[in-house]
């Protein structure tokens, strides 16, 4: 019986405790709801107060007769820095005349923050949504009144966009401190389901006015899903896409997506003068990052690292993009070829882009006045790649013209002139015969010996034509050599 009573006491105690716990939980839940309700009330009160402030500053701007009063009201709206206050700022800008835009610029310069700059696009989107909400049907279904309303609103929105762009100077100051923020905002805007071109243009402004710094921030921001943003916006950045693309492509710290995106930019660079100038400037500069193949401890890096350094060389992408571009070659040759600054790099670049167009310019260079590097680059132009041999003789003929030009310009005491003769065998038999016939008498003894030896490697008919043409210019030793080669 005692045991039963004990069990009953325990059971009753458990129910009592459980009931107390439930009561406590109920009390706690009621308390939490009360706290939550209080917070909501306080938040609503704050919003009400904030909106009252916004409304007051709007009223002050609209009623003030003095310039300073209007600027002060606008600056206070920007200082509040909430979505409502920023939208109010652009509402007033939308209502104002073009002559009053300067007041907004002053206020933006005083109190503008990154959220205010980004809010410009949001306000334009709001205006577009208002028009679409009222008229949401195809143009052919609109009546005259609707057409007039839509046309009027579109003009107002375009005027608003212009007013916002006038903020460029103030936007630049703010954007320069937050390029990554604006890059993310533009990226996210492009990633939206229904992006509006006017809105995107406005959101692009902070980055566009930062020029190279802005496009570099955009390149660094993209990922697999949002990389299309750089293709849509690249035309807005014009020549400022060049250096950021090259640097991101070359930097081994870039992600795969960033490097691929930059590479796609490079093989799509346009042939405008400003872009070409940037490309030449970069090509003359060379790599932007350390090419060192050693670690801090002095040990060589892995083969993987060496491959990364080699694969990140953007020069090949540039040449691939402009290959065969006659305008590019002509523009660069005429503007940069006669400038001694990094002349060797310019020679290398245009000879790789379109050698047929470049050749006449290369032949006009004064070989003796060139730097050692430029002379070497010019001689390297004589090299005929297997690709050219397989694709016909067009470039081979052009290289022969440069070969003749260089030989005539080079001093007979220049050891490189003798080495030049070894390129002769790359050209046709007719070219070789013509060259030897015209130049043999002007050659040194060693050069003549080289010619006699090289002729022996030609077909019998060509060899005999050359030997017959040069016999009168040969001494006894050379004649003996000729007899020797004929009897082989």
C-alpha positions in Angstrom: 0.0 0.0 0.0 2.8 2.4 0.9 4.5 1.6 -2.5 1.2 2.4 -4.3 0.9 5.7 -2.4 4.5 6.5 -3.2 3.9 5.9 -7.0 0.8 8.0 -6.8 2.6 10.8 -5.2 5.3 10.6 -7.8 2.8 10.6 -10.7 0.8 13.6 -9.2 4.1 15.4 -8.7 5.1 14.8 -12.3 1.7 16.1 -13.5 2.1 19.1 -11.2 5.6 19.8 -12.5 4.6 19.3 -16.1 1.6 21.6 -15.6 3.8 24.2 -14.1 6.2 23.9 -17.0 3.3 24.3 -19.4 2.1 27.4 -17.5 5.7 28.8 -17.6 6.0 28.1 -21.3 2.6 29.8 -21.9 3.7 32.8 -19.8 7.0 32.9 -21.7 5.3 32.7 -25.0 2.9 35.5 -24.1 5.8 37.6 -22.9 7.7 36.9 -26.2 4.7 37.9 -28.2 4.3 41.0 -26.2 8.0 41.9 -26.7 7.7 41.1 -30.4 4.5 43.3 -30.7 6.3 46.1 -28.8 9.2 45.9 -31.3 6.9 46.0 -34.2 5.1 49.0 -32.7 8.4 50.7 -32.1 9.6 49.9 -35.6 6.4 51.3 -37.1 6.8 54.4 -34.9 10.4 54.8 -36.1 9.3 54.4 -39.7 6.5 56.9 -39.1 8.9 59.4 -37.6 11.4 58.8 -40.4 8.7 59.3 -43.0 7.6 62.5 -41.3 11.2 63.7 -41.6 11.3 62.8 -45.2 8.0 64.5 -45.9 9.2 67.6 -44.0 12.4 67.8 -46.1 10.4 67.3 -49.3 8.1 70.1 -48.3 11.1 72.4 -47.4 12.6 71.8 -50.8 9.4 72.5 -52.7 8.6 75.7 -50.7 12.0 77.2 -50.2 12.8 80.2 -52.3 16.5 80.2 -51.7 19.2 78.0 -53.2 20.8 77.2 -49.9 17.5 76.0 -48.4 16.8 73.6 -51.2 20.4 72.2 -51.0 20.1 71.7 -47.2 16.8 69.8 -47.6 18.3 67.5 -50.3 21.4 66.9 -48.2 19.3 66.0 -45.2 17.3 63.5 -47.3 20.6 61.8 -48.3 21.9 61.9 -44.8 18.9 59.9 -43.5 20.1 57.2 -46.1 17.0 55.0 -46.0 15.3 53.6 -49.1 12.4 56.1 -48.7 14.7 59.1 -48.3 16.8 58.2 -51.3 13.7 57.6 -53.4 12.4 61.0 -52.3 15.7 62.6 -53.4 15.3 61.2 -56.9 11.5 62.0 -56.9 12.5 65.7 -56.4 15.2 65.4 -59.1 12.6 63.9 -61.4 10.3 66.9 -60.8 13.0 69.5 -61.1 14.1 71.4 -64.2 17.5 70.8 -65.8 18.7 74.2 -64.4 18.2 72.9 -60.9 20.3 69.7 -61.3 23.4 71.5 -60.0 21.6 71.8 -56.6 21.3 68.0 -56.4 24.9 67.6 -57.4 26.0 69.8 -54.5 23.9 67.9 -52.1 25.2 64.5 -53.4 28.7 65.8 -53.0 28.0 66.8 -49.3 26.0 63.8 -48.0 25.8 61.2 -50.8 26.7 57.6 -49.9 27.0 54.4 -51.9 23.3 53.5 -51.2 22.2 56.8 -52.6 24.2 56.2 -55.8 22.8 52.7 -56.2 19.3 54.0 -55.5 19.3 55.9 -58.8 18.7 52.8 -60.8 16.0 51.6 -58.3 14.1 54.8 -58.7 14.2 54.5 -62.5 12.9 51.0 -62.2 10.1 52.3 -60.0 9.1 54.8 -62.7 9.1 52.1 -65.4 7.0 49.9 -63.2 4.4 52.7 -62.7 4.1 53.1 -66.5 3.8 49.4 -67.0 1.2 49.0 -64.3 -1.0 51.6 -66.0 -0.4 50.4 -69.5 0.5 46.7 -69.8 -0.4 45.7 -73.3 1.2 45.7 -76.8 1.7 49.0 -78.6 -0.6 48.1 -81.4 -3.5 47.8 -78.9 -3.1 51.2 -77.3 -5.6 54.0 -78.0 -4.5 57.5 -78.7 -4.7 58.7 -75.1 -2.6 55.7 -73.9 0.0 56.2 -76.6 0.3 59.9 -75.7 0.7 59.0 -72.0 3.3 56.3 -72.7 5.3 58.6 -75.0 5.3 61.4 -72.5 6.4 59.1 -69.7 9.2 57.6 -71.8 10.5 61.1 -72.5 10.4 62.0 -68.8 12.3 58.9 -67.9 15.0 59.6 -70.5 15.3 63.1 -69.1 15.6 61.7 -65.6 18.3 59.3 -66.8 20.2 62.3 -68.2 19.8 64.3 -65.0 21.2 61.3 -63.0 24.2 60.9 -65.4 25.0 64.6 -64.8 25.9 63.4 -61.2 29.0 61.6 -62.7 31.5 63.7 -60.9 29.9 63.2 -57.5 29.2 59.5 -58.3 32.9 59.0 -59.1 34.1 60.2 -55.7 31.7 57.8 -53.9 32.3 54.9 -56.3 36.1 55.1 -56.1 35.8 54.0 -52.4 33.3 51.2 -53.1 34.0 49.6 -56.6 33.3 46.1 -55.4 29.9 47.1 -54.0 28.8 48.6 -57.3 30.1 45.7 -59.2 28.0 43.3 -57.1 24.9 45.5 -57.6 25.3 45.6 -61.3 26.0 41.9 -61.5 22.8 41.2 -59.4 20.8 43.5 -61.6 21.8 41.6 -64.7 21.1 38.3 -63.0 17.5 39.4 -62.4 14.7 37.9 -64.4 13.5 41.0 -66.2 16.3 43.5 -66.2 15.6 46.9 -67.8 18.2 48.5 -70.1 17.8 52.1 -68.7 18.1 50.7 -65.1 21.3 48.7 -66.0 22.8 51.7 -67.7 22.2 53.8 -64.6 23.7 51.1 -62.4 26.7 50.9 -64.7 27.5 54.6 -64.4 29.5 54.3 -61.1 31.8 51.7 -62.6 32.0 53.3 -66.1 33.3 56.5 -64.6 35.9 54.6 -62.7 37.2 53.4 -66.1 39.7 50.5 -65.7 39.2 50.2 -62.0 35.5 49.8 -62.5 35.8 47.1 -65.2 38.4 45.3 -63.1 36.0 45.2 -60.1 33.3 43.8 -62.4 35.6 41.1 -63.7 36.6 40.1 -60.2 32.9 39.9 -59.2 31.5 37.5 -61.8 30.9 33.8 -61.2 29.6 31.0 -63.4 26.0 32.2 -63.4 26.6 35.9 -63.8 29.6 36.3 -66.2 27.3 37.5 -69.0 27.2 40.9 -67.3 30.7 41.7 -68.7 29.6 40.9 -72.2 26.5 43.1 -72.0 28.3 46.0 -70.5 31.8 45.9 -72.2 30.8 48.4 -74.9 30.1 51.0 -72.2 33.7 50.7 -70.9 35.3 51.0 -74.4 39.1 51.0 -74.2 39.0 50.5 -70.4 38.3 46.8 -70.9 41.8 46.1 -72.1 44.2 46.3 -69.2 41.8 44.8 -66.6 41.1 41.8 -68.9 44.8 41.3 -69.5 45.7 41.5 -65.8 42.9 39.2 -64.7 43.8 36.7 -67.4 47.5 36.7 -66.4 47.0 36.7 -62.7 47.3 33.1 -61.5 45.2 34.1 -58.4 42.2 34.6 -60.6 39.5 32.0 -60.6 38.9 29.8 -63.6 35.7 31.7 -64.4 37.4 35.0 -64.1 40.3 34.0 -66.3 38.0 32.5 -68.9 35.8 35.6 -68.9 38.8 37.8 -69.3 40.1 35.6 -72.1 36.8 35.9 -73.9 37.1 39.7 -73.7 40.6 39.6 -75.2 39.6 37.6 -78.2 36.7 40.0 -78.8 38.6 43.4 -78.5 37.3 45.8 -81.1 39.5 47.5 -83.8 38.9 51.0 -82.6 41.8 53.5 -82.3 41.4 53.9 -78.5 41.3 50.1 -77.9 44.3 49.5 -80.3 46.3 52.2 -78.4 45.7 50.4 -75.2 46.6 47.0 -76.7 49.9 48.4 -78.1 50.7 50.0 -74.8 50.1 46.7 -73.0 52.1 44.7 -75.6 55.0 47.0 -75.3 54.8 46.7 -71.5 54.7 42.9 -71.4 53.5 40.9 -68.5 52.0 42.7 -65.5 52.9 40.1 -62.9 56.2 38.6 -61.7 57.4 35.8 -64.0 59.8 34.4 -61.4 60.0 30.6 -61.4 61.5 30.5 -57.9 59.9 30.3 -54.5 60.9 32.5 -51.6 63.3 29.8 -50.5 65.0 29.9 -53.9 63.7 26.5 -55.1 62.2 26.2 -58.5 58.5 26.0 -58.8 56.6 23.0 -60.0 55.9 22.2 -63.6 52.3 23.1 -62.9 53.3 26.6 -61.9 55.5 27.0 -65.0 52.5 25.9 -67.1 50.3 28.5 -65.4 52.8 31.2 -66.2 53.0 30.2 -69.8 49.2 29.6 -70.3 48.4 33.0 -68.8 50.4 34.9 -71.5 47.7 37.0 -73.1 49.9 38.1 -76.1 48.8 35.0 -78.0 45.1 35.8 -77.5 45.7 39.4 -78.8 47.4 38.0 -81.9 44.6 35.5 -82.4 42.0 38.2 -82.1 43.6 40.6 -84.6 45.1 38.1 -87.0 44.7 39.3 -90.5 43.3 42.7 -89.4 44.6 45.1 -92.0 43.3 48.2 -90.2 45.0 47.2 -87.0 48.3 46.6 -88.7 48.2 49.8 -90.8 47.2 51.9 -87.8 50.0 50.5 -85.5 52.6 50.7 -88.2 51.9 54.3 -89.1 51.6 55.5 -85.5 54.2 53.5 -83.6 56.7 51.8 -85.9 59.0 54.8 -86.3 59.0 55.6 -82.6 62.2 54.2 -81.0 60.3 53.4 -77.7 60.0 49.6 -77.6 60.3 49.4 -81.4 61.1 45.7 -81.2 57.8 44.9 -79.6 55.9 46.8 -82.3 57.8 45.0 -85.1 57.0 41.7 -83.5 53.3 42.6 -83.0 52.5 43.8 -86.6 54.5 41.1 -88.2 52.4 38.5 -86.4 49.1 40.2 -87.2 49.4 40.7 -90.9 52.8 40.4 -92.4 51.8 41.2 -96.0 50.4 44.6 -94.8 53.3 45.2 -92.4 56.1 44.3 -94.9 56.3 47.6 -96.8 56.5 49.5 -93.5 59.3 47.1 -92.2 61.3 47.5 -95.5 61.3 51.3 -95.1 63.0 51.1 -91.6 66.5 52.4 -91.5 68.2 49.3 -90.2 71.4 51.0 -89.1 69.5 53.4 -86.8 67.6 50.7 -85.0 68.4 49.5 -81.6 70.0 46.0 -81.2 66.7 44.6 -80.0 64.8 46.1 -82.9 67.3 44.8 -85.4 67.0 41.4 -84.0 63.2 41.6 -84.1 63.4 42.6 -87.8 65.6 39.7 -88.6 63.3 37.3 -86.8 60.6 38.4 -89.3 62.4 36.4 -91.9 61.6 33.1 -90.1 59.0 31.1 -92.0 56.8 28.9 -89.9 55.6 25.5 -91.0 52.1 26.9 -91.0 53.0 29.4 -93.7 54.8 26.8 -95.7 51.6 24.7 -95.7 49.3 27.6 -96.5 51.0 28.8 -99.7 53.7 31.3 -100.6 52.0 34.7 -100.0 54.0 35.5 -96.9 57.1 33.8 -98.2 57.2 36.3 -101.1 56.7 39.1 -98.7 59.5 37.9 -96.4 61.8 37.6 -99.5 61.3 41.4 -100.1 62.3 42.1 -96.5 65.3 39.8 -96.8 66.6 41.7 -99.9 66.0 45.1 -98.2 67.9 44.0 -95.1 70.8 42.6 -97.0 71.3 45.8 -99.0 71.0 47.9 -95.8 73.4 45.9 -93.7 77.1 46.6 -93.7 79.3 43.9 -95.3 81.3 43.8 -92.0 78.2 43.0 -90.0 78.4 39.4 -89.0 74.6 39.2 -89.0 74.6 39.7 -92.8 76.4 36.4 -93.3 73.9 34.7 -91.1 71.1 36.3 -93.1 72.2 34.3 -96.2 71.0 31.1 -94.5 67.4 32.3 -95.0 67.9 32.3 -98.7 67.2 28.6 -99.1 63.7 29.3 -97.7 62.7 31.1 -100.9 61.9 29.9 -104.4 64.6 28.9 -106.9 63.7 32.0 -109.0 64.2 34.2 -105.9 67.5 32.6 -105.1 68.8 32.9 -108.7 67.8 36.6 -108.9 69.3 37.5 -105.6 72.7 35.7 -106.2 72.9 37.1 -109.7 72.4 40.7 -108.5 74.3 40.6 -105.2 77.2 38.1 -105.6 79.7 40.8 -106.6 79.0 42.8 -103.5 79.6 39.9 -101.1 82.6 39.2 -98.9 84.8 36.2 -99.4 83.0 34.2 -96.7 79.6 35.1 -98.0 80.6 34.0 -101.5 81.8 30.6 -100.1 78.4 30.3 -98.4 76.6 30.9 -101.6 78.6 28.4 -103.6 77.9 25.8 -100.9 74.2 26.6 -100.7 73.8 26.4 -104.5 75.1 22.8 -104.4 71.9 21.8 -102.4 69.6 23.1 -105.2 68.2 21.2 -108.1 70.8 20.7 -110.9 69.2 23.2 -113.3 69.1 26.0 -110.7 72.5 25.1 -109.4 74.1 25.4 -112.9 72.3 28.7 -113.6 73.8 30.2 -110.5 77.3 28.8 -111.0 77.3 30.1 -114.6 76.2 33.5 -113.4 78.9 33.9 -110.7 81.9 32.3 -112.3 83.4 35.6 -113.5 83.2 36.9 -109.9 85.0 33.8 -108.4 88.7 33.3 -107.5 90.5 30.1 -108.1 89.5 28.5 -104.9 85.8 29.2 -105.5 86.1 27.8 -109.0 87.6 24.7 -107.6 84.7 24.4 -105.2 82.2 24.8 -108.0 84.0 22.0 -110.0 83.9 19.8 -106.9 80.2 20.3 -106.4 79.4 19.7 -110.0 81.1 16.4 -110.0 79.4 15.1 -106.9 
